[in-house]
Amino acid sequence: MSTLKKECERVLKELYLFSDNIIYFGNRIEDNRLELLEENLAYKFPMDFKYILKKHNGISLMGTEIYGLDVSLKGNSLDKIYEFEHYKVSNKMPKEFLPFSPDGRGNHYCLNLAKIIDGICPVVFWQWDYDYLSFEDVEECNDNFLSWIEEVMIEWILEDYNYDGTDK
């Protein structure tokens, strides 16, 4: 097993510690829909993102969500969110940003697909109501998707809650 797959499995193993009452894991993706979306957007997705999404088509932990990709998700599917944030809002995201997690206030954590190096790319935080002078001004918050999961989904939740969802 490659180092990246081991790292993905390590992060998933920690997510599996959370009670089923507070975490949702989508079903496995067994078709080529991620590859078709890559082709449609003309960007390759990072390997850690694809690995996690193929194992679990969407994850939600106490309000922190990673979008899945499926017609049944309707407007909350990764492809529909991309379309909305790039073509239907007044403050459009740059095409290389793939929004994968909302913050609940209209902002999104996004993969910066233009900066993929060795199959990994940074995560940026896009504020819908901020007028960026340059897209280089968008905050880069994590080096990669796995570090985002570790910080935002795991560490931030565990600051206030236990794995079973009870208060600390």
Secondary structure, DSSP 8 states (H G I E B T S, - for coil): --HHHHHHHHHHHHHTTS-TTTEEE-----SSHHHHHHHHHT----HHHHHHHHH-S-EEETTEEE----GGGGGGSHHHHHHHHHHSSSS---TTEEEEEE-SSS-EEEEEGGG-BTTB--EEEE-TT---SSGGGSEEEESSHHHHIIIIIIIHHHHHB-TTS-B-
